Amino acid sequence: MKKIYLDNAATTPLDPEVFEAMKPMMLEMYGNPSSTHSHGREVRTKIERARKTVAELLNTTPSEIFFTSGGTEADNTAITCSVEAYDLKHLITSKIEHKAVLQTAEKLEAQGKVKLSFVDVDSQGHIDYDHLNSLLKNNSRSMVSIMHANNEIGTLNDIGRIGEVCQEYDAVFHSDTVQTMGHFKHDLQALACHFIVGAGHKFNGPKGVGFLRVCKSKKIGRFVEGGGQERNHRGGTENVYGIVGLAKALEIAYRDMESHAKHIQGLKTRMIESLKSNVSGIEFNGDIREGHSLYTVLNASFPAHEDNDMLLFNLDINGISASGGSACSSGANTGSHVLTGIKADPERQGIRFSFGKYSTAEEVDYTVEKLVEILNPVHA
């Protein structure tokens, strides 16, 4: 049976070039980077070279890059440590953020550390800038945490504009950039954003490694006790081969970004047009316009159907991997908080198809063909 992977927003396959870069760190350069002998110094050099690579690609300085276990840790750290370091009293986010942000914000509110406000979003997932301005105007010592692109529906936020609003009110700004890192260029010297994050496995790098960029104007305390690693901020022996792999993956992503974006956007457009032509009543969640949406993500909204609850299962039976929402919520029965947040019709089934550089037009066509068969078994 043909196997098709259209869940690249959840994770991406490891690029062979990345694997080759990681292999020596697994088999030959096994020293502890905190050790002062030659084995350790050799590995420490690789980590710092990786840090420099990431910093140069993002147009920032190596001292602002802290390696973490992934995007979730980076998001948690940025929010929690900022509230503590700057005695922030007000946290603004949206109801359609990733759970790494939402649950952290809710925990801080439950502990009585912050007042939590949710900025309004429209039916496509765009934030209401007037409302954001009002929330900041009426609340001092605020932090804003708004993602660059939504992981379920793909809608892009203008984080440059958000940063300017935050500057006006002297607010701390954090953006979850996990879905856009490696797919869009980030010029951090030009962006008024104090904290951004990345996760290697979202751009064909290894799992279990990410980074947090902390703007030099903001200082946060130690976020993992137990050692002096990551400039005394994150204790624990570094994930050396993960760090080297992440840097290589980001380097490749930037090198090939233009061609990959053109290829992947073409697949997304192809699927949109094919679904419109072949599935009666099809709609799409989020803003699907090119330039206003992640080119890697398409959230299709299927009409109410007796087999809606089985749609993902039937795709899987036909060898097609897709998602009903954020991969971090897999197995949950509560539905998508993102679709709820944009007031999507609860009777319609939302399926997220997410594309990568290894996806093909043939896979898109096969997927639509199988969807038609599943939805119209008598006529297929």
C-alpha positions as CSV (number, residue, x, y, z in Angstrom):
1,M,0.0,0.0,0.0
2,K,1.2,3.5,-0.8
3,K,2.3,5.5,2.2
4,I,1.8,9.2,2.2
5,Y,3.0,11.6,4.9
6,L,1.1,14.9,5.0
7,D,1.7,15.8,8.7
8,N,4.9,17.9,8.4
9,A,3.6,20.5,10.8
10,A,3.8,17.8,13.5
11,T,7.3,16.7,12.5
12,T,9.5,16.4,9.4
13,P,11.7,13.6,8.2
14,L,15.4,14.1,8.9
15,D,17.4,15.4,6.0
16,P,20.2,13.0,5.0
17,E,22.7,15.9,5.0
18,V,21.8,16.6,8.6
19,F,22.3,13.0,9.6
20,E,25.7,13.0,8.0
21,A,26.6,16.1,10.0
22,M,25.4,14.4,13.2
23,K,27.2,11.1,12.8
24,P,30.7,12.1,13.9
25,M,29.2,13.6,17.1
26,M,27.6,10.2,17.8
27,L,30.4,7.9,16.9
28,E,33.7,9.8,17.2
29,M,33.4,13.1,19.1
30,Y,31.9,11.7,22.3
31,G,33.6,13.9,24.9
32,N,31.6,15.9,27.4
33,P,31.7,19.6,26.2
34,S,32.1,20.7,29.9
35,S,35.4,18.8,30.2
36,T,38.6,20.7,29.9
37,H,40.6,18.0,28.2
38,S,41.0,17.7,24.4
39,H,38.0,15.4,23.9
40,G,35.7,17.9,25.6
41,R,37.2,21.0,24.0
42,E,36.7,19.5,20.6
43,V,33.0,19.0,21.2
44,R,32.6,22.4,22.8
45,T,33.9,23.9,19.6
46,K,31.2,22.2,17.6
47,I,28.5,23.6,19.9
48,E,29.7,27.1,19.7
49,R,30.1,26.8,15.9
50,A,26.5,25.7,15.7
51,R,25.4,28.6,17.9
52,K,27.2,31.0,15.6
53,T,25.6,29.4,12.6
54,V,22.1,29.9,14.0
55,A,22.8,33.4,15.1
56,E,24.2,34.5,11.7
57,L,21.2,33.0,9.9
58,L,18.9,35.0,12.1
59,N,21.0,38.1,12.0
60,T,21.7,38.2,15.8
61,T,24.6,37.5,18.1
62,P,25.6,34.0,19.4
63,S,25.3,35.2,23.0
64,E,21.5,35.6,22.4
65,I,21.0,31.9,21.4
66,F,20.3,29.3,24.1
67,F,19.8,25.7,23.1
68,T,16.9,23.8,24.7
69,S,15.1,20.5,24.3
70,G,12.6,22.0,21.8
71,G,10.1,24.7,21.2
72,T,7.9,23.8,24.2
73,E,10.7,24.3,26.7
74,A,11.7,27.5,25.0
75,D,8.2,28.9,25.1
76,N,7.8,28.0,28.8
77,T,11.2,29.5,29.6
78,A,10.6,32.8,27.8
79,I,7.2,33.4,29.5
80,T,7.9,32.1,33.0
81,C,11.4,33.7,33.3
82,S,10.3,37.0,32.0
83,V,7.5,37.3,34.5
84,E,9.9,36.5,37.3
85,A,12.8,38.6,36.0
86,Y,10.8,41.8,35.3
87,D,8.0,41.4,37.9
88,L,5.4,41.5,35.1
89,K,1.8,41.6,36.2
90,H,-0.1,41.3,33.0
91,L,0.1,38.6,30.3
92,I,-1.6,39.0,26.9
93,T,-2.0,36.1,24.5
94,S,-4.7,34.6,22.3
95,K,-7.0,31.6,22.8
96,I,-5.6,29.9,19.6
97,E,-1.9,29.8,20.8
98,H,-0.1,26.5,21.1
99,K,-0.6,24.7,24.4
100,A,3.0,25.4,25.3
101,V,2.0,29.0,25.6
102,L,-1.6,28.7,26.8
103,Q,-1.0,26.3,29.6
104,T,2.0,28.2,30.8
105,A,-0.1,31.4,30.9
106,E,-3.0,29.7,32.6
107,K,-0.6,28.3,35.3
108,L,0.9,31.7,36.0
109,E,-2.6,33.1,36.4
110,A,-3.7,30.3,38.7
111,Q,-0.6,31.0,40.8
112,G,-1.7,34.6,41.1
113,K,1.4,35.9,39.4
114,V,-0.3,37.6,36.5
115,K,-3.6,38.9,35.2
116,L,-4.3,37.0,32.0
117,S,-6.0,38.7,29.0
118,F,-6.9,37.2,25.6
119,V,-6.7,39.4,22.6
120,D,-9.6,39.0,20.2
121,V,-9.1,37.0,17.0
122,D,-11.3,37.0,13.9
123,S,-12.8,34.0,12.1
124,Q,-9.6,33.5,10.2
125,G,-7.3,33.7,13.2
126,H,-6.0,37.2,12.7
127,I,-5.5,39.2,16.0
128,D,-7.4,42.4,16.6
129,Y,-4.7,45.1,16.7
130,D,-7.1,47.7,18.2
131,H,-7.9,45.3,21.0
132,L,-4.2,44.6,21.6
133,N,-3.5,48.3,21.7
134,S,-6.4,48.8,24.3
135,L,-5.1,45.9,26.5
136,L,-1.6,47.4,26.6
137,K,-2.9,50.9,27.1
138,N,-4.9,49.9,30.2
139,N,-2.4,47.5,31.7
140,S,1.2,48.4,32.6
141,R,4.1,45.9,33.1
142,S,2.7,43.6,30.4
143,M,4.0,40.7,28.3
144,V,2.6,39.8,25.0
145,S,2.9,36.3,23.6
146,I,1.5,35.9,20.1
147,M,2.7,33.2,17.7
148,H,4.0,34.0,14.2
149,A,1.9,31.4,12.5
150,N,-0.8,29.2,13.8
151,N,0.2,25.5,13.8
152,E,-3.3,24.2,13.0
153,I,-4.8,26.7,10.5
154,G,-1.7,28.4,9.2
155,T,-2.7,32.0,9.6
156,L,0.2,34.4,9.8
157,N,0.4,37.2,12.3
158,D,2.4,40.4,11.5
159,I,4.9,40.1,14.3
160,G,6.7,43.2,13.1
161,R,3.6,45.3,13.7
162,I,3.0,43.6,17.1
163,G,6.5,44.4,18.1
164,E,6.0,48.1,17.3
165,V,2.8,48.2,19.4
166,C,4.7,46.5,22.3
167,Q,7.5,49.0,21.9
168,E,5.1,51.9,22.3
169,Y,3.9,50.6,25.7
170,D,7.3,49.2,26.8
171,A,5.9,45.7,26.9
172,V,7.9,42.5,26.7
173,F,7.2,40.6,23.4
174,H,7.6,36.8,22.9
175,S,6.6,35.0,19.7
176,D,6.3,31.3,19.2
177,T,8.0,31.0,15.8
178,V,8.2,27.2,15.8
179,Q,6.1,26.8,12.6
180,T,7.8,29.5,10.6
181,M,11.4,28.9,11.7
182,G,13.3,27.4,8.7
183,H,10.4,28.3,6.3
184,F,10.5,32.1,6.6
185,K,13.5,34.4,7.1
186,H,13.8,36.1,10.5
187,D,15.9,39.3,10.7
188,L,16.1,39.8,14.4
189,Q,18.0,43.0,14.2
190,A,15.0,44.5,12.4
191,L,12.4,42.8,14.5
192,A,11.2,44.3,17.8
193,C,10.7,41.0,19.5
194,H,12.5,40.0,22.7
195,F,12.1,36.2,22.5
196,I,11.6,33.8,19.6
197,V,12.0,30.1,19.5
198,G,12.8,27.2,17.2
199,A,12.5,23.4,17.1
200,G,14.9,21.4,14.9
201,H,12.3,18.7,13.9
202,K,10.0,21.3,12.2
203,F,12.6,22.0,9.5
204,N,14.0,18.5,8.8
205,G,16.4,18.4,11.8
206,P,16.5,16.1,14.8
207,K,13.8,15.8,17.5
208,G,14.5,16.8,21.1
209,V,16.5,20.0,20.4
210,G,15.5,23.6,19.9
211,F,16.6,27.1,20.9
212,L,15.5,30.2,22.6
213,R,16.6,33.6,21.4
214,V,16.8,36.1,24.3
215,C,17.4,39.7,23.1
216,K,20.4,41.2,24.7
217,S,18.3,44.0,26.1
218,K,16.5,41.4,28.3
219,K,18.2,39.3,30.9
220,I,16.5,36.2,32.5
221,G,17.7,34.0,35.3
222,R,18.7,30.4,35.3
223,F,15.9,28.1,34.0
224,V,17.4,24.7,34.7
225,E,19.4,24.1,37.8
226,G,22.3,21.7,38.1
227,G,25.2,23.0,36.1
228,G,26.8,25.9,34.3
229,Q,25.9,25.0,30.8
230,E,24.4,27.5,28.3
231,R,26.2,30.3,30.0
232,N,25.0,29.3,33.4
233,H,21.3,29.4,32.3
234,R,20.4,25.8,31.5
235,G,22.1,23.0,33.5
236,G,22.6,19.6,32.0
237,T,25.0,18.0,29.5
238,E,24.2,19.4,26.1
239,N,22.5,17.4,23.4
240,V,25.5,17.8,21.2
241,Y,24.5,15.9,18.1
242,G,21.1,17.4,18.3
243,I,22.5,20.9,18.4
244,V,24.9,20.2,15.5
245,G,22.0,18.7,13.5
246,L,19.7,21.7,14.3
247,A,22.3,24.2,13.0
248,K,22.9,22.1,9.8
249,A,19.1,21.8,9.2
250,L,18.6,25.5,9.6
251,E,21.5,26.2,7.3
252,I,20.0,24.0,4.6
253,A,16.6,25.5,5.1
254,Y,17.9,29.0,4.5
255,R,20.0,27.8,1.6
256,D,17.1,26.2,-0.2
257,M,14.2,28.3,1.2
258,E,13.2,30.0,-2.1
259,S,13.0,26.8,-4.1
260,H,11.3,24.8,-1.3
261,A,8.7,27.6,-0.7
262,K,7.8,27.7,-4.4
263,H,7.5,23.9,-4.5
264,I,5.4,23.6,-1.3
265,Q,3.2,26.5,-2.1
266,G,2.5,24.9,-5.4
267,L,1.3,21.7,-3.7
268,K,-0.9,23.6,-1.3
269,T,-2.5,25.6,-4.2
270,R,-2.9,22.3,-6.1
271,M,-4.8,20.7,-3.2
272,I,-7.0,23.7,-2.6
273,E,-8.1,23.8,-6.3
274,S,-8.5,20.0,-6.4
275,L,-10.6,19.9,-3.3
276,K,-12.8,22.8,-4.5
277,S,-13.4,20.8,-7.8
278,N,-14.0,17.4,-6.3
279,V,-15.5,17.9,-2.8
280,S,-18.9,19.6,-2.6
281,G,-19.2,22.1,0.2
282,I,-15.5,22.2,1.0
283,E,-14.3,25.2,3.0
284,F,-11.0,26.1,4.6
285,N,-10.1,27.1,8.1
286,G,-7.8,30.1,8.5
287,D,-6.6,32.6,5.9
288,I,-5.4,30.5,2.9
289,R,-4.2,33.5,0.8
290,E,-0.6,33.3,-0.3
291,G,1.5,35.6,1.8
292,H,-1.1,35.6,4.6
293,S,-0.7,31.9,5.6
294,L,1.9,29.3,6.2
295,Y,2.6,27.7,2.8
296,T,3.2,24.4,4.6
297,V,-0.3,24.1,6.2
298,L,-3.8,23.7,4.8
299,N,-6.7,23.1,7.1
300,A,-9.7,21.8,5.2
301,S,-13.2,22.0,6.6
302,F,-15.4,19.2,5.4
303,P,-19.3,19.3,5.4
304,A,-21.2,17.5,8.0
305,H,-21.2,13.8,7.1
306,E,-22.2,10.6,8.8
307,D,-18.6,9.4,8.6
308,N,-16.9,12.6,9.7
309,D,-15.6,11.1,12.9
310,M,-13.9,8.4,10.9
311,L,-12.4,10.6,8.2
312,L,-8.9,10.6,9.7
313,F,-9.1,6.9,10.5
314,N,-10.1,6.1,6.9
315,L,-7.3,8.3,5.5
316,D,-4.9,6.3,7.7
317,I,-6.3,3.0,6.5
318,N,-5.5,4.2,3.0
319,G,-1.9,5.0,3.9
320,I,-2.3,8.8,4.3
321,S,-1.1,10.5,7.5
322,A,-2.7,13.8,8.3
323,S,-3.9,15.5,11.5
324,G,-7.2,16.6,13.0
325,G,-5.4,19.5,14.8
326,S,-2.2,20.1,16.6
327,A,-0.1,17.0,16.9
328,C,0.4,17.9,20.6
329,S,-3.3,17.2,21.2
330,S,-3.3,13.8,19.5
331,G,-5.6,11.4,21.4
332,A,-7.6,14.2,23.0
333,N,-11.4,14.0,22.8
334,T,-12.0,17.7,23.5
335,G,-11.6,18.8,19.9
336,S,-9.4,21.6,18.6
337,H,-9.2,24.7,20.8
338,V,-8.0,26.6,17.8
339,L,-11.1,25.8,15.7
340,T,-13.2,26.6,18.8
341,G,-11.3,29.9,19.2
342,I,-12.2,31.0,15.6
343,K,-15.8,29.9,16.1
344,A,-15.6,27.2,13.4
345,D,-18.7,25.1,12.8
346,P,-18.5,22.2,15.2
347,E,-20.5,20.0,12.8
348,R,-17.7,20.2,10.2
349,Q,-14.6,18.0,10.4
350,G,-11.3,19.9,10.1
351,I,-8.3,18.1,8.7
352,R,-4.9,19.6,8.7
353,F,-2.7,18.6,5.7
354,S,0.8,19.9,6.1
355,F,3.4,19.7,3.3
356,G,7.2,19.5,3.3
357,K,10.0,19.6,0.8
358,Y,9.7,15.8,0.1
359,S,6.0,16.0,-0.6
360,T,4.9,15.5,-4.2
361,A,2.0,16.4,-6.5
362,E,1.3,12.7,-7.0
363,E,0.7,12.4,-3.2
364,V,-1.6,15.4,-3.2
365,D,-3.6,13.9,-6.1
366,Y,-3.8,10.5,-4.5
367,T,-5.0,12.0,-1.2
368,V,-7.8,14.0,-2.9
369,E,-8.8,10.8,-4.8
370,K,-9.1,8.8,-1.6
371,L,-11.0,11.6,0.1
372,V,-13.6,11.5,-2.7
373,E,-13.9,7.8,-2.3
374,I,-14.3,8.0,1.5
375,L,-16.9,10.7,1.3
376,N,-18.8,9.2,-1.7
377,P,-18.3,5.5,-1.4
378,V,-21.2,4.6,-3.7
379,H,-20.0,6.8,-6.6
380,A,-16.3,6.2,-6.2
